[in-house]
Amino acid sequence: MRREAIHICHTCPVMMQCRKYAETNNQICGYPLQGIWGGKEFTPRKYRRSTPR
């Protein structure tokens, strides 16, 4: 499902505006931003890996 969402993003005419919004706004209505935004996956910080890949 993640791959399909990212593929759809790459066909969207406002992909870069969406990504910029997500990168500058880390919360929506007080909740952490999560999901696919502008072709990039965003997850709440507490769920991110603590070690580099």
DSSP file (Angstrom, degrees, kcal/mol; ACC not computed):
  #  RESIDUE AA STRUCTURE BP1 BP2  ACC     N-H-->O    O-->H-N    N-H-->O    O-->H-N    TCO  KAPPA ALPHA  PHI   PSI    X-CA   Y-CA   Z-CA
    1    1 A M     >        0   0    0      0, 0.0     4,-2.1     0, 0.0     5,-0.2   0.000 360.0 360.0 360.0 -37.7    0.0    0.0    0.0
    2    2 A R  H  >  +     0   0    0      1,-0.2     4,-2.2     2,-0.2     5,-0.2   0.914 360.0  51.2 -60.9 -43.9    2.9    2.4    0.8
    3    3 A R  H  > S+     0   0    0      1,-0.2     4,-2.1     2,-0.2    -1,-0.2   0.890 109.4  50.2 -62.4 -40.9    4.4    1.9   -2.7
    4    4 A E  H  > S+     0   0    0      2,-0.2     4,-2.3     1,-0.2    -1,-0.2   0.897 109.4  51.3 -65.4 -40.3    1.0    2.7   -4.4
    5    5 A A  H  X S+     0   0    0     -4,-2.1     4,-2.0     1,-0.2    -2,-0.2   0.915 110.7  47.9 -63.8 -42.7    0.6    5.9   -2.3
    6    6 A I  H  X S+     0   0    0     -4,-2.2     4,-1.6     2,-0.2    -1,-0.2   0.883 109.9  53.3 -65.9 -37.7    4.0    7.1   -3.3
    7    7 A H  H  < S+     0   0    0     -4,-2.1     4,-0.4     1,-0.2    -2,-0.2   0.911 107.9  50.4 -62.6 -42.6    3.3    6.3   -6.9
    8    8 A I  H >< S+     0   0    0     -4,-2.3     3,-1.5     1,-0.2     4,-0.4   0.900 106.1  56.6 -62.3 -40.3    0.1    8.4   -6.8
    9    9 A C  H >< S+     0   0    0     -4,-2.0     3,-1.6     1,-0.3    -1,-0.2   0.888  99.3  59.3 -57.8 -40.0    2.1   11.3   -5.3
   10   10 A H  T 3< S+     0   0    0     -4,-1.6    -1,-0.3     1,-0.3    -2,-0.2   0.604 105.2  50.0 -69.9  -9.4    4.5   11.3   -8.2
   11   11 A T  T <  S+     0   0    0     -3,-1.5    -1,-0.3    -4,-0.4    -2,-0.2   0.447  88.9 104.4-101.0  -2.9    1.5   11.9  -10.6
   12   12 A C    X   -     0   0    0     -3,-1.6     3,-1.2    -4,-0.4     4,-0.2  -0.617  65.3-145.0 -85.3 133.9    0.1   14.8   -8.5
   13   13 A P  T 3  S+     0   0    0      0, 0.0     3,-0.2     0, 0.0    -1,-0.1   0.665  99.9  46.5 -71.7 -14.9    0.7   18.4   -9.8
   14   14 A V  T 3> S+     0   0    0      1,-0.1     4,-2.3     2,-0.1     5,-0.2   0.037  73.4 121.9-113.5  26.3    1.1   19.8   -6.2
   15   15 A M  H <> S+     0   0    0     -3,-1.2     4,-2.4     1,-0.2     5,-0.2   0.903  75.0  47.4 -56.6 -46.6    3.5   17.2   -4.9
   16   16 A M  H  > S+     0   0    0      1,-0.2     4,-2.4     2,-0.2    -1,-0.2   0.872 111.4  50.3 -68.8 -36.0    6.2   19.6   -3.9
   17   17 A Q  H  > S+     0   0    0      2,-0.2     4,-2.3     1,-0.2    -1,-0.2   0.892 111.0  50.6 -65.5 -38.8    3.8   22.0   -2.2
   18   18 A C  H  X S+     0   0    0     -4,-2.3     4,-2.3     2,-0.2    -2,-0.2   0.928 111.6  46.9 -63.0 -46.3    2.4   19.1   -0.2
   19   19 A R  H  X S+     0   0    0     -4,-2.4     4,-2.5     1,-0.2    -2,-0.2   0.912 111.4  51.3 -63.7 -42.6    5.9   17.9    0.8
   20   20 A K  H  X S+     0   0    0     -4,-2.4     4,-1.7     2,-0.2    -1,-0.2   0.911 109.5  50.7 -62.0 -42.0    6.9   21.4    1.8
   21   21 A Y  H  X S+     0   0    0     -4,-2.3     4,-1.6     1,-0.2     3,-0.2   0.939 111.8  47.5 -58.7 -47.4    3.8   21.8    4.0
   22   22 A A  H  < S+     0   0    0     -4,-2.3    -2,-0.2     1,-0.2    -1,-0.2   0.872 111.0  51.2 -64.1 -37.7    4.5   18.5    5.7
   23   23 A E  H  < S+     0   0    0     -4,-2.5    -1,-0.2     1,-0.2    -2,-0.2   0.796 116.3  40.1 -71.4 -27.7    8.2   19.4    6.3
   24   24 A T  H  < S+     0   0    0     -4,-1.7     2,-0.5    -3,-0.2    -1,-0.2   0.617 114.4  53.8 -96.7 -13.4    7.3   22.7    7.9
   25   25 A N     <  +     0   0    0     -4,-1.6    -1,-0.2    -5,-0.2     8,-0.0  -0.928  55.8 177.1-124.0 105.8    4.2   21.5    9.9
   26   26 A N        +     0   0    0     -2,-0.5     7,-2.2    -3,-0.1     2,-0.3   0.473  67.2  44.6 -89.9   0.0    4.9   18.6   12.2
   27   27 A Q  E     -A   32   0A   0      5,-0.3     2,-0.4     6,-0.0    -1,-0.0  -0.993  57.0-161.5-142.0 149.8    1.4   18.5   13.7
   28   28 A I  E >  S-A   31   0A   0      3,-2.5     3,-1.9    -2,-0.3    -3,-0.0  -0.985  86.4 -15.4-129.0 120.8   -2.2   18.7   12.5
   29   29 A C  T 3  S-     0   0    0     -2,-0.4    -1,-0.1     1,-0.3     0, 0.0   0.827 129.8 -54.2  54.9  34.8   -4.8   19.6   15.1
   30   30 A G  T 3  S+     0   0    0      1,-0.3    -1,-0.3     0, 0.0    -3,-0.0   0.386 115.9 112.2  85.0  -3.8   -2.3   18.7   17.8
   31   31 A Y  E <  S-A   28   0A   0     -3,-1.9    -3,-2.5     1,-0.1    -1,-0.3  -0.798  76.2 -98.9-103.6 145.6   -1.5   15.3   16.5
   32   32 A P  E     -A   27   0A   0      0, 0.0    -5,-0.3     0, 0.0     2,-0.2  -0.317  42.4-107.5 -61.5 140.4    1.8   14.2   14.9
   33   33 A L        +     0   0    0     -7,-2.2     2,-0.3    10,-0.1    -7,-0.0  -0.459  49.8 165.9 -66.6 135.9    1.9   14.3   11.2
   34   34 A Q        +     0   0    0     -2,-0.2     9,-0.2     9,-0.1     2,-0.2  -0.990  26.0  44.0-151.4 157.0    2.0   10.8    9.7
   35   35 A G  E    S-B   42   0B   0      7,-2.5     7,-3.4    -2,-0.3     2,-0.6  -0.648  93.5 -33.0 108.9-166.4    1.5    9.1    6.3
   36   36 A I  E     +B   41   0B   0      5,-0.2     2,-0.4    -2,-0.2     5,-0.2  -0.840  57.5 173.0 -97.7 122.8    2.7    9.9    2.8
   37   37 A W  E >   -B   40   0B   0      3,-2.9     3,-1.3    -2,-0.6    -2,-0.1  -0.981  69.9 -15.1-132.2 118.4    3.0   13.6    2.0
   38   38 A G  T 3  S-     0   0    0     -2,-0.4     3,-0.1     1,-0.3   -19,-0.1   0.823 127.9 -52.6  60.9  32.5    4.5   14.7   -1.3
   39   39 A G  T 3  S+     0   0    0      1,-0.2     2,-0.4   -34,-0.1    -1,-0.3   0.584 119.3 103.2  81.4   9.7    6.0   11.3   -2.0
   40   40 A K  E <   -B   37   0B   0     -3,-1.3    -3,-2.9   -31,-0.0     2,-0.4  -0.967  69.9-124.1-127.1 142.1    7.7   11.1    1.3
   41   41 A E  E     -B   36   0B   0     -2,-0.4     2,-0.4    -5,-0.2    -5,-0.2  -0.718  23.8-167.4 -88.8 131.2    6.8    9.0    4.4
   42   42 A F  E     +B   35   0B   0     -7,-3.4    -7,-2.5    -2,-0.4   -19,-0.0  -0.967   8.4 177.0-117.6 131.4    6.3   10.9    7.6
   43   43 A T        -     0   0    0     -2,-0.4   -10,-0.1    -9,-0.2    -9,-0.1  -0.949  40.2 -90.7-130.0 151.5    6.0    9.0   10.9
   44   44 A P    >>  -     0   0    0      0, 0.0     3,-1.7     0, 0.0     4,-0.6  -0.319  39.9-119.1 -58.6 144.7    5.7   10.3   14.5
   45   45 A R  G >4 S+     0   0    0      1,-0.3     3,-1.0     2,-0.2    -2,-0.0   0.831 110.2  61.4 -57.7 -36.1    9.1   10.7   16.1
   46   46 A K  G 34 S+     0   0    0      1,-0.3    -1,-0.3     4,-0.0     4,-0.1   0.718 106.8  47.1 -68.2 -16.8    8.4    8.3   18.9
   47   47 A Y  G <4 S+     0   0    0     -3,-1.7    -1,-0.3     2,-0.1    -2,-0.2   0.520  90.0 103.4 -99.1  -7.0    8.0    5.5   16.3
   48   48 A R  S << S-     0   0    0     -3,-1.0     2,-0.1    -4,-0.6    -3,-0.0  -0.379  84.6 -95.1 -72.6 153.8   11.1    6.3   14.2
   49   49 A R        -     0   0    0      1,-0.1    -1,-0.1     2,-0.1     4,-0.1  -0.432  24.2-149.8 -65.8 140.9   14.2    4.1   14.5
   50   50 A S  S    S+     0   0    0     -2,-0.1    -1,-0.1    -3,-0.1    -2,-0.0   0.655  79.5  64.5 -87.3 -16.5   16.7    5.5   17.0
   51   51 A T  S    S-     0   0    0      1,-0.0    -2,-0.1     2,-0.0     2,-0.0  -0.862  91.6-109.2-108.3 142.9   19.6    4.0   15.1
   52   52 A P              0   0    0      0, 0.0    -2,-0.1     0, 0.0    -1,-0.0  -0.322 360.0 360.0 -66.0 151.0   20.7    5.0   11.6
   53   53 A R              0   0    0     -4,-0.1    -2,-0.0    -2,-0.0     0, 0.0   0.463 360.0 360.0 -82.9 360.0   20.1    2.5    8.8
